[in-house]
Amino acid sequence: MNTGSGWTENTLHTFSTVGDGGYTLWAGVALDGSGNVYGGTFSGGSGNGGTLFDLSAGNWNFSLLFSFTGESLGLSGSMIMDHSGNLYGVTAGGGANGDGTVFELTPVSGGWSYTDLHDFSGSDGAHPYGSLTLDSSGNLYGTAQDGGTNNAGVVFEITP
């Protein structure tokens, strides 16, 4: 659709909330060197807790990478990719304490492996929304909306 400004919008995928998830909310996308688009949803999918997905460059075929289950609440910020092709992100809920997680998605032969890197507990933060930042040493930085000493949020660092 042309908006009159010279830019054209193309819909690459329409979510159904069933198998592919739904409601991207705060979740933006990450791109790899080949132009593939990586993102996530806040709900839906087979576990009804949101999904992580890939849209293949060119034909924009949808691939489900991971489906959250239960109260994880799915991706709550844009994923980021490191130089090895690993993806990192946060969930606003879920984890051992229900206060959110930081996770890594690693490419393995024929699929992806999900690793929970940190479960927030309230005192160290809760409900992270937004994107992570990765430094050259592999440390991840982000913010959590709630938790901390005054329950007014925190800035956090996760180290390998």
Beta strands, then each sheet from edge to edge (+ up, - down):
strand 1: 30-31
strand 2: 37-40
strand 3: 48-55
strand 4: 62-69
strand 5: 80-81
strand 6: 87-91
strand 7: 101-108
strand 8: 111-119
strand 9: 133-134
strand 10: 140-144
strand 11: 154-158
sheet 1: 1+ 2- 3+ 4-
sheet 2: 5+ 6- 7+ 8-
sheet 3: 9+ 10- 11+
end
